[in-house]
């Protein structure tokens, strides 16, 4: 007999199925609305924090005496002057680097090859590059090339880059520098960069590719007839997972800044290279940790089997538990006999009652001692097992 056909779902009247593009647009609109709400909450939270700090500051000043308040204002003015002096020195270093420093160009001609997510990531990385160069003790002359054909999402919002102490080049970099002076940093190059030369122009590709586009910067260098080198990762760091893996723009720039200041490639790579790019020793890998844990558990199990009879004897309920109580009864009987021989009738009678109570006390004491001993053994065993489990979890 055939089973009855299951009725198909009937959409309500007037229902129109949306396409995938329409669904993506609705999802993006919802996310924009949520982000706006999150920003509003963040602004409200910051306003509350500012008001709270102002109230705390006013209360603190009210509790101070006139002399303490004067010292506080004096220390605050000194700190403000120190920060202003650091800002002036920082600007002087940046101005000196722009006029006569190592030139580093971020090539923004790859903007059309990236999707929107990658373009926004590039904008964030540019902000981090500017911050690293601004804080560096020996900054470089940072340039942003190909600004005319760079999509807007690739640049920081609200035109923040226009306030940076960097050179903005509207045209491509080959219109501003000679190809013989250009040195492209490419992970696919064969030659390693050994030192930073002030007469050269070092080019960092402004390309954020989630699915790696191989040989992009190397191909562009060959088209221009320029030199292409790679960072000396394999020469200085042995535990790099992939020596040809593209690094982020801030990581590359931080290495150049560190080498420009100290000349130490090893320290520069270790400071700038993300932790995910380092390989773990074999014993710290996932398989190594599992093998170590299995070995410890097997050793613990074999040790427990070897010490099984000796450890189970005192805690068993047979002879060990009855031994202390029987010895307590024998001691009580001996005490009763001694009392019967050395005392008179009334005293003997009282002594027998004391002996009975003594027997009971000794018997209870024997039971309690056996319980305590078994409890101590069990606690020790539990502690040892817990310690073993703790070591296994830490491993």
Secondary structure by P-SEA (a helix, b strand, c coil): ccccccccccccccbbbbcaaaaaaaaaaaaaaaaaaaaaaaaaaaaaaaaaaaaaaaaaaaaccaaaaaaaaaaaaaaaaaaaaaaaaaaaaaaaaaaccbbbbbcccccccccaaaaaaaaaaaaaaaaaaaacccccbbbbcccccccccccccccccccccbbbbccccccccccccbbbbccccccccccccccbbbbbbcccccccccaaaaaaaaaacbbbbcccccccccccccccccccaaaaaaaaaaaaccccaaaaaaaccccccccccccccaaaaaaaaaaaaaaaaaaaaaaccccccccccccccaaaaaaaaaaaaaaaaaaaacccaaaaaaaaaaaaaaaaaaaaaaaaaaaaaaaaaaaaaaaaaaaaaaaaaac
